[in-house]
Amino acid sequence: MKITIYHNPKCGTSRNTLAMLQKAGIEPEVIEYLKTPPGRGRLVELIAMMDIPVRDLLRRKGTPYDDLNLDDPKWSDDQLIDFMVEHPILMNRPIVVAGTRARLCRPSETLLELLPDLDVGPFAKEDGQIIAGRQPKQDP
């Protein structure tokens, strides 16, 4: 199955998620979404695949969220998507796509919900937190 990650290399959560995939032997397609943002159609597809409200994909910290007053309920989902297309930094990350499913992997261990059979073994995040991934089965 093809795995894609919408990635920001400056984000620790995104780096941890990519490292978990690589530790499990997966070399995903890496899309640095700030350099190559998804178009409107793809963004709509991703939101549908994640089955989340549009507002759940918005990132506030380090973005023009407050300047644009995006917490105002007057903005429709279509308008919020337009803002993310215009300002890709508003997209939260990382988003991992596996086949027809996708997940916003915040925190990075959410990846294990998307790919429950992913064998990362014990994995140390950049902050030292250990994620107990699936362990290989031992012979009796």
C-alpha positions in Angstrom: 0.0 0.0 0.0 1.3 3.4 -0.9 1.9 5.7 2.1 2.1 9.5 1.7 2.9 12.0 4.4 2.1 15.7 4.2 5.1 16.9 6.1 6.7 20.0 7.6 10.4 19.2 8.4 10.4 22.1 11.0 7.7 20.4 13.0 8.8 17.8 15.7 5.5 15.9 15.5 5.9 15.6 11.7 9.5 14.5 12.0 8.5 11.9 14.7 5.7 10.5 12.4 8.1 10.2 9.5 10.7 8.6 11.6 8.2 6.0 12.9 7.3 5.1 9.3 10.9 4.8 8.4 11.7 2.7 11.5 9.0 0.3 10.3 10.7 0.0 7.0 8.3 2.3 5.0 9.7 5.0 2.8 6.6 7.1 2.2 6.1 9.7 -0.5 7.0 12.9 1.4 5.1 16.0 0.4 6.4 19.1 2.0 3.0 20.8 1.9 4.4 24.3 2.4 6.5 23.9 -0.8 3.9 21.9 -2.7 0.5 22.6 -1.1 -2.4 20.4 -2.0 -4.9 22.0 -4.3 -8.4 22.7 -3.2 -9.7 19.4 -4.6 -7.1 17.4 -2.8 -7.6 19.2 0.4 -11.3 18.5 0.3 -10.5 14.8 -0.4 -8.1 14.7 2.6 -10.7 16.2 4.9 -13.2 13.6 3.7 -10.7 10.7 4.1 -9.9 11.8 7.6 -13.7 12.3 8.4 -13.0 15.4 10.5 -14.6 18.8 10.6 -12.8 21.3 8.5 -12.0 23.4 11.7 -10.1 20.4 13.2 -7.5 20.8 10.4 -6.8 24.4 11.1 -3.6 25.3 12.9 -3.5 28.4 15.1 0.1 28.7 16.4 2.5 30.4 14.0 -0.1 31.1 11.4 -2.4 34.0 10.3 -5.3 32.3 12.1 -5.8 35.1 14.6 -5.2 37.9 12.1 -7.9 36.4 9.8 -10.2 35.9 12.8 -10.8 32.3 11.8 -12.4 31.4 15.2 -15.4 33.5 14.1 -18.3 31.1 13.3 -19.3 33.2 10.3 -16.8 31.3 8.2 -18.2 28.4 6.2 -16.3 25.2 5.7 -15.8 26.2 2.0 -14.4 29.6 3.1 -12.0 27.9 5.7 -10.8 25.6 3.0 -10.1 28.6 0.7 -8.1 30.1 3.6 -6.0 26.9 3.8 -5.4 26.9 0.1 -4.3 30.5 0.2 -2.2 30.1 3.4 -1.1 26.4 3.5 0.6 27.1 6.9 -3.0 27.0 8.3 -3.1 23.3 7.7 -2.3 21.2 10.7 0.2 18.4 10.2 1.3 15.8 9.6 -1.3 14.1 7.5 -0.6 10.5 6.6 -2.5 8.8 3.7 -2.6 5.1 3.5 -4.7 3.8 0.6 -8.2 5.3 0.9 -7.7 6.3 4.5 -6.0 9.3 6.1 -5.3 10.6 9.5 -4.0 13.8 11.1 -1.2 12.3 13.2 -1.2 14.7 16.2 0.2 13.3 18.4 2.5 11.2 16.2 1.4 7.9 17.8 -2.0 8.5 16.1 -0.2 6.9 13.2 -0.7 3.5 15.0 -4.5 4.0 14.7 -4.2 4.4 11.0 -1.7 1.6 10.6 -2.4 -0.7 13.5 0.0 -3.5 12.2 2.9 -1.1 11.9 5.9 -2.6 13.6 7.9 0.3 15.1 8.9 -1.6 18.2 9.7 0.8 21.1 10.2 4.2 19.6 11.6 7.3 21.3 10.2 10.6 20.1 12.5 13.6 19.9 11.4 14.7 23.4 12.4 11.2 24.8 8.8 9.9 25.2 8.7 6.2 24.4 5.9 4.9 22.2 5.3 1.2 22.7 4.5 0.1 19.1 3.5 -3.3 18.1 6.2 -5.8 19.0 7.2 -8.8 16.9 5.6 -12.0 18.0 7.8 -14.3 20.0 7.9 -18.0 19.2 6.6 -20.1 22.2 
